[in-house]
Amino acid sequence: MKPHQAFITQFTIVVALVAPVHGDGEPVCLLSDTQTKNSISAFATLAPIFYDPRCFNCHGGVNPFHSTPKHPVVTKDFGFDSPKQFEQCQECHGNFPKWQLPLPSDFFVGMNVTQLCEHMKQSFGSDFGADDFVNHMRDDNGGIPAPFIDVAYEGTMGLNETGQELYEGPFPAPPPSMPRNIMLQNSQNWVKEMGGKFQKPTECGCMDMEYALRVKVAAVYHVPAPFINSVFNFAKPDTPEADLPVIPIHFKEGGSVTGVATVNLAGNARVQTPPIPLFGEDICNVTGSAVVPATVDGQWPQPGASGSSSEGQNIHIHLTLNKLSAQASVECTKGAGSSSSGSSGSYSFDFSLQPMVGATQTVPFNLPLPGFEGSVQVTLIRTM
């Protein structure tokens, strides 16, 4: 193999791994891996109270306007948004003057635990939602518009004398399966595991959410050799995003970010040399592969850390591309060959990203090689 052939086999084009990507623009779930795990567990401990008949029947489990042998009623349908709809119930439930059902949008029917968790966050909002949620579970925010929680745990169903005479079964009804103090404590524990507030997006604190950095290395190298007419492209500009390398990242307790991946690279190039004495003109096609260990460390704005707010703070990323090992093969009009090489150095890059899916930043990639120009871009993506 000729000298210029051995030289060019040390370069490859970056392409790589594939990861599913969720919609851009949503906030990153600012919970550590441990907080996420604990939040999911905490809500699973709380969830049975929502399926208990005392909660579930009012939240869509029973239609009180449908007559049954145990609950014979004759009513008119005025619509859920009309006070007249529930005034009809006062003949028997007169000890609970403001009793009414929640709107159908707050029915629990058909929801699994994860969906129910997300529903609670959506219903109470993300700004003051956690406090309102806990207050609702405590005493309906002071009994406004009515003390539903009190009546549910008393088991009286708001029945007046007429209602009690018609009611079949023990009175009061059996209490909920979860004692009230335990229910309140479980509610507070769930909020506590999320840093004291409902974090965005809706799924945050309800299910596992995984993130990664999509990495794009864009560089060209004009070989400074009089006998080689070539330009090597690393990570072609038109490489599809789905084919770029990804590095999974993890949010740790204390506000650190970590990530490790072995990035597999593969590529090719075409080189044409002008006529060289004794050799003449040559055209070579190069194919190669490389393995680059990559590490990520940094800081993320952990909510509630040292009493500080995470609002307006960025995720700081330090990306290191470590020494690589590469192999390449060359097919030339005047011969063929192969070679392997290694690099003992490492290259580091710093990024500051908004905690949003799709956040992107590009920084220069400088090598001490005349004719080398490059950049490294990272994009924050959600993979689950």
C-alpha positions as CSV (number, residue, x, y, z in Angstrom):
1,M,0.0,0.0,0.0
2,K,1.3,3.5,-0.9
3,P,2.1,6.2,1.7
4,H,-0.9,8.3,0.9
5,Q,-3.2,5.3,1.2
6,A,-1.9,4.4,4.7
7,F,-2.5,8.1,5.8
8,I,-6.1,8.4,4.7
9,T,-7.3,5.2,6.4
10,Q,-7.2,6.8,9.8
11,F,-10.3,8.9,9.1
12,T,-14.0,8.0,9.2
13,I,-17.4,9.6,9.0
14,V,-19.5,9.7,12.1
15,V,-23.0,8.0,11.9
16,A,-24.4,5.8,14.6
17,L,-27.1,4.7,17.0
18,V,-30.9,5.1,17.0
19,A,-33.2,6.2,19.8
20,P,-37.0,6.9,19.8
21,V,-37.7,10.5,20.4
22,H,-40.7,12.1,22.1
23,G,-42.2,15.5,21.1
24,D,-39.9,18.6,21.2
25,G,-40.7,21.5,23.5
26,E,-42.0,19.7,26.6
27,P,-40.3,20.4,29.9
28,V,-37.7,18.0,31.2
29,C,-38.9,16.1,34.3
30,L,-36.6,17.6,36.9
31,L,-36.6,14.7,39.3
32,S,-33.6,12.5,40.1
33,D,-33.8,8.8,39.1
34,T,-34.4,8.1,42.8
35,Q,-37.1,10.7,43.2
36,T,-38.9,9.3,40.1
37,K,-38.8,5.8,41.5
38,N,-40.0,6.9,44.9
39,S,-42.7,9.1,43.5
40,I,-44.1,6.2,41.5
41,S,-44.0,4.0,44.6
42,A,-45.6,6.7,46.8
43,F,-48.6,7.2,44.4
44,A,-49.1,3.4,44.1
45,T,-49.4,3.3,47.9
46,L,-52.0,6.2,47.8
47,A,-53.9,4.9,44.7
48,P,-56.2,2.3,46.5
49,I,-58.2,5.1,48.2
50,F,-59.3,6.4,44.8
51,Y,-60.7,2.9,43.9
52,D,-62.4,2.6,47.2
53,P,-66.2,2.8,46.8
54,R,-66.3,6.0,48.9
55,C,-64.2,7.8,46.3
56,F,-64.8,5.8,43.2
57,N,-68.6,5.7,43.3
58,C,-68.9,9.5,43.3
59,H,-66.2,9.7,40.6
60,G,-68.1,7.8,38.0
61,G,-68.5,4.4,39.6
62,V,-72.2,4.9,40.2
63,N,-74.9,6.9,38.4
64,P,-77.1,8.1,41.2
65,F,-79.8,9.2,38.7
66,H,-80.3,5.7,37.5
67,S,-82.9,3.9,39.5
68,T,-82.0,0.5,41.0
69,P,-83.8,-1.7,43.6
70,K,-81.4,-0.5,46.3
71,H,-81.6,3.1,45.1
72,P,-85.0,3.8,43.7
73,V,-85.1,7.3,42.3
74,V,-87.3,9.3,40.0
75,T,-85.4,12.3,38.6
76,K,-85.3,14.7,35.7
77,D,-82.1,15.3,33.7
78,F,-81.2,19.0,34.0
79,G,-77.5,18.4,33.2
80,F,-74.5,18.2,35.4
81,D,-73.9,22.0,35.2
82,S,-77.3,22.8,36.6
83,P,-77.9,23.2,40.4
84,K,-81.4,21.7,39.8
85,Q,-79.8,18.4,38.9
86,F,-78.6,17.8,42.4
87,E,-81.4,19.7,44.3
88,Q,-83.5,16.6,43.5
89,C,-81.3,14.6,45.8
90,Q,-82.1,16.6,48.9
91,E,-85.3,14.7,49.6
92,C,-83.1,11.9,51.0
93,H,-79.6,13.5,51.3
94,G,-80.8,16.7,53.0
95,N,-78.0,16.6,55.6
96,F,-75.5,17.4,52.9
97,P,-77.1,20.5,51.2
98,K,-74.3,21.1,48.7
99,W,-73.8,17.6,47.6
100,Q,-73.0,17.1,43.9
101,L,-71.0,14.9,41.6
102,P,-67.8,16.0,40.0
103,L,-67.9,16.6,36.3
104,P,-67.4,13.6,34.0
105,S,-63.9,14.9,33.3
106,D,-63.0,13.9,36.9
107,F,-64.4,10.4,36.7
108,F,-61.9,7.6,37.5
109,V,-63.6,4.9,35.5
110,G,-61.2,3.0,33.3
111,M,-58.1,4.6,34.6
112,N,-55.0,2.6,35.7
113,V,-52.7,3.8,38.4
114,T,-50.4,5.7,36.0
115,Q,-53.4,7.4,34.3
116,L,-54.9,8.3,37.7
117,C,-51.6,9.8,38.8
118,E,-51.5,12.0,35.7
119,H,-55.1,12.9,36.1
120,M,-54.5,14.2,39.6
121,K,-51.7,16.5,38.3
122,Q,-53.8,17.7,35.4
123,S,-56.8,18.4,37.6
124,F,-55.0,20.5,40.2
125,G,-52.5,22.1,37.8
126,S,-48.7,22.6,38.2
127,D,-48.4,26.0,39.8
128,F,-50.2,25.6,43.1
129,G,-51.6,22.2,42.4
130,A,-49.6,20.2,44.9
131,D,-50.9,22.3,47.8
132,D,-54.4,22.3,46.5
133,F,-54.3,18.5,46.1
134,V,-53.1,17.9,49.7
135,N,-55.7,20.4,51.0
136,H,-58.4,18.6,49.0
137,M,-57.3,15.3,50.5
138,R,-57.3,16.8,54.0
139,D,-60.6,18.6,54.1
140,D,-61.7,19.7,50.6
141,N,-59.8,22.9,51.0
142,G,-61.7,23.9,54.1
143,G,-65.0,22.3,52.9
144,I,-65.4,24.4,49.8
145,P,-67.9,24.0,48.2
146,A,-68.8,21.2,50.6
147,P,-67.0,18.8,53.0
148,F,-67.0,15.7,50.8
149,I,-64.0,14.1,52.6
150,D,-65.7,14.6,56.0
151,V,-68.9,13.0,54.9
152,A,-67.1,10.2,53.0
153,Y,-65.3,9.1,56.2
154,E,-68.4,9.6,58.4
155,G,-70.2,7.2,56.1
156,T,-73.6,9.0,56.6
157,M,-74.0,9.8,52.9
158,G,-75.7,13.0,54.1
159,L,-78.9,11.0,54.6
160,N,-81.7,12.7,56.5
161,E,-84.4,10.8,58.4
162,T,-86.2,10.0,55.1
163,G,-83.1,8.7,53.6
164,Q,-82.1,6.6,56.6
165,E,-85.5,5.0,56.6
166,L,-85.1,4.0,53.0
167,Y,-81.5,2.9,53.2
168,E,-80.9,-0.8,53.4
169,G,-77.8,-1.9,55.2
170,P,-75.7,-1.0,58.2
171,F,-75.6,2.7,59.0
172,P,-73.2,4.3,58.8
173,A,-71.7,2.5,55.9
174,P,-68.4,0.7,56.3
175,P,-65.5,3.2,56.4
176,P,-63.0,3.5,53.6
177,S,-60.2,0.8,53.5
178,M,-57.5,3.5,54.1
179,P,-57.7,5.4,57.5
180,R,-58.0,9.1,57.0
181,N,-54.7,10.0,58.7
182,I,-52.9,7.4,56.6
183,M,-54.6,8.7,53.4
184,L,-53.4,12.2,54.2
185,Q,-49.9,11.0,55.0
186,N,-49.7,9.1,51.8
187,S,-50.8,12.2,49.9
188,Q,-48.1,14.3,51.5
189,N,-45.5,11.6,50.9
190,W,-46.2,11.6,47.1
191,V,-45.9,15.4,46.9
192,K,-42.7,15.3,49.0
193,E,-41.1,12.8,46.7
194,M,-41.6,15.2,43.8
195,G,-39.7,18.0,45.5
196,G,-42.8,19.5,47.1
197,K,-44.7,20.5,43.9
198,F,-46.2,19.0,40.8
199,Q,-43.3,18.9,38.3
200,K,-43.9,19.3,34.6
201,P,-44.6,17.4,32.3
202,T,-47.7,15.6,33.4
203,E,-46.0,12.2,33.4
204,C,-43.3,13.4,35.8
205,G,-43.6,11.6,39.1
206,C,-46.1,9.1,37.6
207,M,-43.9,7.0,35.3
208,D,-40.3,6.4,34.3
209,M,-38.9,9.1,32.0
210,E,-35.6,8.7,30.3
211,Y,-33.4,11.2,28.5
212,A,-30.3,11.3,26.4
213,L,-28.0,13.6,24.5
214,R,-28.1,13.3,20.7
215,V,-24.6,14.1,19.5
216,K,-23.6,15.4,16.1
217,V,-19.9,15.9,15.2
218,A,-19.6,18.0,12.0
219,A,-16.1,18.5,10.7
220,V,-14.1,18.7,7.5
221,Y,-10.4,18.0,7.0
222,H,-8.6,19.4,4.1
223,V,-5.5,17.2,3.9
224,P,-2.5,19.5,3.6
225,A,-0.5,17.3,1.2
226,P,0.5,18.5,-2.3
227,F,0.0,15.0,-3.8
228,I,-3.5,14.4,-2.3
229,N,-6.6,16.2,-3.6
230,S,-9.2,15.2,-0.9
231,V,-11.6,16.5,1.7
232,F,-12.7,14.2,4.5
233,N,-16.2,14.8,5.9
234,F,-17.0,13.7,9.5
235,A,-20.8,13.4,10.1
236,K,-22.2,14.5,6.8
237,P,-24.5,17.6,7.1
238,D,-27.4,15.6,5.7
239,T,-27.2,12.8,8.2
240,P,-30.7,12.1,9.5
241,E,-31.2,13.0,13.2
242,A,-32.4,9.5,13.9
243,D,-29.0,8.1,12.8
244,L,-26.9,10.2,15.1
245,P,-25.2,8.9,18.3
246,V,-27.1,9.1,21.6
247,I,-25.7,9.0,25.1
248,P,-28.3,8.2,27.9
249,I,-28.1,10.6,30.8
250,H,-29.2,10.2,34.4
251,F,-30.2,12.8,37.0
252,K,-28.7,12.0,40.4
253,E,-29.3,13.1,43.9
254,G,-27.4,16.2,44.8
255,G,-27.9,17.7,41.3
256,S,-25.3,15.8,39.3
257,V,-25.8,14.5,35.7
258,T,-24.0,11.4,34.5
259,G,-23.9,9.4,31.3
260,V,-21.6,6.8,29.7
261,A,-21.8,5.3,26.2
262,T,-19.6,3.5,23.7
263,V,-20.3,5.3,20.5
264,N,-19.8,3.1,17.4
265,L,-18.8,5.1,14.3
266,A,-18.7,4.1,10.7
267,G,-18.2,5.9,7.4
268,N,-16.5,6.2,4.1
269,A,-14.7,8.7,1.9
270,R,-13.5,9.0,-1.7
271,V,-10.0,10.3,-2.4
272,Q,-8.5,11.2,-5.7
273,T,-4.8,12.0,-6.2
274,P,-3.3,13.9,-9.1
275,P,-0.7,12.1,-11.2
276,I,2.3,11.2,-9.1
277,P,5.7,10.3,-10.6
278,L,6.1,6.6,-10.8
279,F,2.6,5.9,-9.6
280,G,0.3,8.0,-11.8
281,E,-3.3,9.0,-10.8
282,D,-5.1,7.0,-8.2
283,I,-8.7,6.9,-6.9
284,C,-9.4,5.3,-3.5
285,N,-12.6,4.4,-1.6
286,V,-12.2,4.2,2.1
287,T,-14.5,2.5,4.6
288,G,-13.9,2.5,8.3
289,S,-15.2,2.1,11.8
290,A,-14.2,3.4,15.2
291,V,-15.2,3.0,18.8
292,V,-15.3,6.1,20.9
293,P,-15.9,5.9,24.7
294,A,-18.0,9.0,25.7
295,T,-18.8,10.2,29.2
296,V,-21.1,13.0,30.4
297,D,-21.0,14.8,33.7
298,G,-22.5,18.0,34.9
299,Q,-25.3,19.7,37.0
300,W,-29.0,19.9,36.8
301,P,-31.4,22.3,38.6
302,Q,-32.7,19.9,41.3
303,P,-36.0,21.4,42.7
304,G,-35.9,22.2,46.4
305,A,-32.1,21.8,46.6
306,S,-30.9,24.0,49.5
307,G,-34.2,25.8,49.4
308,S,-33.6,27.2,45.9
309,S,-35.9,27.3,43.0
310,S,-35.1,25.5,39.7
311,E,-37.0,28.1,37.6
312,G,-34.9,29.6,34.9
313,Q,-31.8,27.4,35.5
314,N,-30.1,25.4,32.9
315,I,-28.7,21.9,32.7
316,H,-24.9,22.1,32.5
317,I,-23.2,19.3,30.5
318,H,-19.6,18.4,30.2
319,L,-19.1,15.9,27.4
320,T,-15.8,14.0,27.0
321,L,-14.9,12.0,23.9
322,N,-12.1,9.7,25.0
323,K,-9.4,7.9,23.0
324,L,-10.7,5.9,20.1
325,S,-9.6,2.8,18.3
326,A,-10.3,2.7,14.5
327,Q,-10.0,0.4,11.6
328,A,-10.2,1.1,7.9
329,S,-9.9,-0.6,4.6
330,V,-8.9,1.0,1.3
331,E,-9.9,0.0,-2.2
332,C,-7.8,1.9,-4.8
333,T,-7.4,1.6,-8.5
334,K,-3.8,0.7,-8.0
335,G,-4.2,-1.6,-4.9
336,A,-5.9,-2.2,-1.6
337,G,-5.0,-2.4,2.0
338,S,-6.1,-1.9,5.6
339,S,-4.9,-0.3,8.8
340,S,-5.8,0.3,12.4
341,S,-5.0,3.2,14.6
342,G,-5.6,4.6,18.1
343,S,-5.7,8.0,19.7
344,S,-4.5,8.4,23.3
345,G,-6.1,11.9,23.7
346,S,-9.5,13.0,24.8
347,Y,-11.6,16.0,23.9
348,S,-14.0,17.9,26.2
349,F,-16.9,20.2,25.4
350,D,-19.2,22.3,27.7
351,F,-22.9,23.0,27.1
352,S,-25.6,24.8,28.9
353,L,-29.1,23.6,27.9
354,Q,-32.6,24.8,28.8
355,P,-34.4,22.0,30.6
356,M,-36.6,21.4,27.6
357,V,-36.8,18.4,25.2
358,G,-35.2,19.6,21.9
359,A,-32.8,22.1,23.6
360,T,-29.8,22.3,21.3
361,Q,-26.3,23.9,21.5
362,T,-23.3,23.8,19.2
363,V,-19.7,24.5,20.2
364,P,-16.5,24.5,18.2
365,F,-14.4,21.3,17.9
366,N,-10.8,22.4,17.5
367,L,-8.0,20.0,16.7
368,P,-4.3,21.0,16.3
369,L,-4.4,20.0,12.6
370,P,-3.9,22.5,9.8
371,G,-7.0,22.4,7.6
372,F,-9.3,21.0,10.3
373,E,-12.6,22.7,11.0
374,G,-15.3,21.2,13.2
375,S,-18.1,21.6,15.7
376,V,-20.0,19.4,18.2
377,Q,-23.7,19.7,18.7
378,V,-25.8,18.2,21.5
379,T,-29.6,18.0,21.6
380,L,-31.6,16.9,24.7
381,I,-34.1,14.2,23.8
382,R,-36.5,12.1,25.6
383,T,-36.2,8.3,24.9
384,M,-39.1,7.0,27.1
